[in-house]
């Protein structure tokens, strides 16, 4: 079947529906949804029963970049700075030095067992050097598994922030493969340019986005998530235009926004959670369609050898060397080493050699695809078991709930208090978003003139309003009282 304008919506919606249903069923058996989405795409493709002919790496790369924007941005929004801050150094070292060590170690092995040149080997190592956060935590959630102390934030930060490093290495070594006369030193300026400009742009666009979101007055609540999408793409494309790393910029921008007080933040978080899932499914289906299983089979032997080396040697070596200056129990290091799933990102990065037209582009793509599949199949199905073996898993009753989860799930706080707004207090005629309200307390309802109003960040408080506030403890209520009751200075 050839995709046309007439049937693309029908075929796409059927594949999406099947992916959701099969993905839901897979939770019961511990099979990673990523693997099933890829399998459905492959079954629907040219070599499968669907017979859909799709062989357009450029279109797949475009879909991949757009999808990664949503996935990274959603991951950044869900990153709780309070939980990440204590392990910031560990996470950043893993996502930079750890990725570099993985790429170099695996590249050296590829050079040893194949006829690749050193730069082609390093290119392959760079493509598969980053981990996939979505695959890891969808499996952990399906098994109702939580991790002890700061282990989960460490893995979240590494997985969410290591794609930019892998992207820079991929582009750098691809440049060396194309331009054989260049030396390794020539890519160093590119690396620093990408990372420094990306970091600065991410923080700058984060602050600018917060100002725009909280300042602009839109007539409909549903337009605020659309506004955030526009700001996300502006951040990525503008950063890329000036030579920075767009993936790093949108992740930093999202982390900043996710830890600020925003108008209609709950709506934005819920929408991005759904969009991230949609983009994962679309991305995996697209990459499944792009793959020809008949072309992958000839590389199964070398692919399995490289994949096993990556899982058992390259990843552990990179983790242990990266973490050697940090105090961390041995079993935690082993578990971080095992949580090294390769997902859709390496497959997207593998389209760059295809579009560049280098000699071994097809070989690299098929090996990378096989590595991603085997990594998810071997590590993904054993994450919960390995966590229990390493004694880093928490029982279900002890599983902690983050503030983001409380916000989205609308779980009750420990107590409720009412606060009346008097005429001479600072909160009069101010929007809730401008009050510097405590993050651990929520206004669930406002009683005004005998009627009840559901509050939002843009809601302006009026004299005689009665606020019903949920919070955890008396300290939170004291902070609420401070920001609401402080009289206007005369």
Buried (B, 14 or more C-beta within 10 A) or exposed (E): EEBEEEEEEEBBEEBBEBBBEBBEEBBEEBBBBBBBBBBBBBBBBBBBEBEBEBEBBEEBBEBBBBBBBBBBBBBBBBBBEEBBEEBEEBBBBBBBBBBBBBBBBBBBBBBEEBEBBBBBBBBBBBBBBBBBBBBBBBBBEBBEBBBBBBBBBBBBBBBBBBBBBBBBBBBBBBBBBEEEEBEEEEBEEBBEBBBBBBBBBBBBBBEBBBEBBBEEEBEEBEEBBEBBBEBBBBBBEBBBEEEBBBBBBBBBBBBBBBBBBBBBBBBBBBBBBEBBBBBBBBBBBBBBBBBBBEBBEEBBEBBBBBBBBBBEBBBBBBBBBBBEEEEBBEBBBBBBBBBBBBBBBBBBBBBBBBEEEBEBBBBBBBBBBBBBBBBBBBBBBBBBEBBEBBEBBBEEEEEEEBEBEBBBEEEEBEEEBEBEBBEEBBBBEBBBBBBEBBBBBBBBBBBBEEEEBEBBBBBEBBBEBEBBBBBBEEEBBEBBEEBBBEEEEE
